Amino acid sequence: MSSLTILIILLSLFHVGVMALMLWIRIYRTKQERATVVPVPATPCARCGRPSTHQEYDGLDPNEQRDPHTGRAWSADLTHYQPLCDAHVPAIST
């Protein structure tokens, strides 16, 4: 065997070893992160109590803004948004 062949084999083994080490570190870290995740309680829908999936503007902000492209009203004050589930989110008209 020539020295170039041996060098290529050693470099290939080194790369495989480094890849295996990186995978082991990634899998080990992911297992630790999963073990420490605390479930966040879902915010109930303002209308029916089911878990909410959206936030909908209530239209009551005296300083309401308008999107220049769509014309939809919005508020910078997050207290003017209600949590709503999928069943109560109004369809967006375009």
C-alpha positions in Angstrom: 0.0 0.0 0.0 1.2 3.4 -0.8 1.4 6.2 1.8 -1.3 8.1 -0.1 -3.8 5.2 0.3 -3.0 4.9 4.0 -3.5 8.7 4.4 -6.9 8.5 2.6 -8.0 5.6 4.8 -6.9 7.3 8.0 -8.7 10.6 7.0 -11.9 8.7 6.1 -11.8 6.9 9.5 -11.2 10.2 11.2 -14.2 11.8 9.5 -16.5 8.8 10.3 -15.4 9.0 13.9 -16.1 12.8 14.1 -19.5 12.3 12.5 -20.4 9.6 15.0 -19.3 11.8 17.9 -21.4 14.7 16.6 -24.4 12.5 16.2 -23.9 11.1 19.7 -23.6 14.6 21.2 -26.8 15.7 19.3 -28.8 12.7 20.4 -27.6 12.9 24.0 -28.4 16.7 24.2 -31.9 16.2 22.6 -32.7 13.5 25.3 -31.7 15.9 28.0 -33.8 18.8 26.6 -36.8 16.5 26.3 -36.5 15.5 29.9 -36.5 19.1 31.1 -39.3 20.4 29.0 -42.2 21.7 31.1 -45.5 21.6 29.3 -47.1 25.0 29.0 -50.8 25.0 29.9 -53.0 25.9 26.9 -54.9 29.2 27.1 -58.6 28.5 26.8 -60.7 29.9 24.0 -62.6 33.0 25.1 -65.8 31.6 23.7 -65.9 27.9 24.4 -63.0 27.1 26.8 -61.2 24.6 24.4 -57.5 25.1 23.9 -56.8 28.2 21.8 -54.7 28.2 18.7 -55.1 31.9 17.5 -55.3 35.4 18.8 -58.0 37.6 17.4 -58.2 41.4 17.6 -61.4 42.5 19.4 -61.7 45.9 17.6 -61.9 48.0 20.8 -58.6 49.8 20.8 -59.1 53.6 20.5 -55.6 53.8 18.9 -56.3 51.1 16.3 -54.0 50.9 13.3 -54.8 49.8 9.7 -52.6 47.7 7.5 -52.0 49.7 4.3 -51.9 46.6 2.1 -54.9 44.7 3.4 -56.9 47.4 5.2 -57.3 45.1 8.2 -57.4 46.7 11.7 -54.8 45.8 14.3 -53.6 47.0 17.7 -50.2 47.4 19.2 -51.8 46.8 22.6 -51.9 43.0 23.1 -54.6 43.3 25.7 -57.0 43.8 22.8 -56.5 40.3 21.5 -58.7 37.3 22.6 -57.5 33.7 22.5 -59.7 31.7 20.1 -59.8 28.0 19.1 -60.0 26.9 15.4 -63.8 26.7 15.5 -64.2 30.4 16.4 -61.5 32.0 14.2 -63.3 34.0 11.5 -62.4 33.3 7.9 -60.0 35.9 6.5 -61.6 37.7 3.6 -59.2 38.8 0.9 
